[in-house]
């Protein structure tokens, strides 16, 4: 296991700066995308019921967008197709929340 991690680190350090930057961008996107589950878990625990907070959708949109940029850079069609259409769903959910909140304030 140690040898495997050392080889990954050695490969990363041997890459040109641009490659390192894009890998860091990809990792940031993954962390953003993963953090949405932690946010959802914390909010649900506080409310003692399953809840999907608005932050979940923003983190989904941001993480997906960053991962799509990374996928386009590395030219991996599988990842491009995995992240490209997601934004439409996240934007739609945010739009529905926005409309609901606007109607609530208008009353």
C-alpha positions, 0 to 999 in steps of 0.5 A, spaced: 500 500 500 505 504 501 509 503 495 502 504 491 501 511 494 509 513 493 508 511 486 502 515 485 505 521 488 511 520 484 507 520 478 504 526 480 510 530 482 513 528 475 507 532 471 508 539 468 505 544 472 499 545 468 497 538 469 498 538 476 493 544 476 488 541 472 488 535 477 487 540 483 481 542 479 479 535 478 480 534 486 476 540 488 470 539 484 470 532 487 470 535 494 465 540 492 460 534 489 462 530 495 461 535 500 453 536 498 452 529 502 455 532 508 451 538 508 444 534 507 446 529 512 447 534 517 441 538 515 437 532 516 440 530 522 438 537 525 431 536 523 430 529 524 427 527 517 430 527 510 431 534 507 435 536 501 437 543 503 438 549 497 446 548 499 445 541 496 443 543 489 448 549 489 454 544 491 451 539 486 451 545 480 458 547 482 461 540 483 458 538 477 461 544 473 468 543 475 468 536 474 465 537 467 471 542 466 476 537 468 473 532 464 473 536 458 480 538 459 482 530 460 477 529 454 474 523 457 467 522 454 464 517 459 466 523 464 463 528 460 457 525 459 456 523 466 457 531 468 454 535 462 446 533 463 446 534 470 447 541 471 440 542 467 437 538 473 440 542 478 438 549 475 431 546 474 431 544 482 434 551 484 429 555 479 423 551 482 425 553 489 426 560 487 419 560 484 416 557 491 420 562 495 418 568 491 410 566 491 411 565 499 414 572 500 408 575 495 403 573 500 
